[in-house]
Amino acid sequence: AVHISRLNLDSENTSRFLKIALAVPEDDFLAEALATRRATLWSAAFLVLFASLAALAAAHMVTQPLHRIAEETRAYAGGNRRLNLPTERQDEIGSLSRAFVDLLERLEAARHAESEALSRMKTMREKSVDAFITTDEHGFILEFNRSAETLFGYRAAEAIGKNVSLIVPTPHKR
């Protein structure tokens, strides 16, 4: 690279001047620019690496509790009735966990109420003076209470699994 400067020797006579040329090898001239470019590239590479690691860490922080929720849900479906969900968190994952626990508590309460109601109904059918017979959609006997045993003359063990035509009088079988 060459830089030329013109210096006037006499301020009144501009035809007298001196030209000074400064020649600098290209490598020396660009050395500082190349060093700056190299430093910038290293800085950019470091920032990309740092941002990637930060993104991985953030993704792990989000997905780890979600994996925990999925594992606990699979364990619950497999019969484990104790859930260990991150309900203490104050973010969306904690909110999801609390909603899930609330849903399961309501489901358990509904199951318990249903079980109690079915138990009461079974007791009522067994203790009833009326004959109770339950069949499936094909007419096969599923339940046969004591009063039905007395009325029809079959024990429950003999009637259950048979077609209801077993207890229907011949003229009405059709």
Secondary structure, 3 states (H helix, E strand, C coil): CEEEEEEECCCCCCCCEEEEEEECCHHHHHHHHHHHHHHHHHHHHHHHHHHHHHHHHHHHHHHHHHHHHHHHHHHHHCCCCCCCCCCCCCCHHHHHHHHHHHHHHHHHHHHHHHHHHHHHHHHHHHHCCCCCEEECCCCEEEEECHHHHHHHCCCHHHHCCCEHHHCCCHHHCC
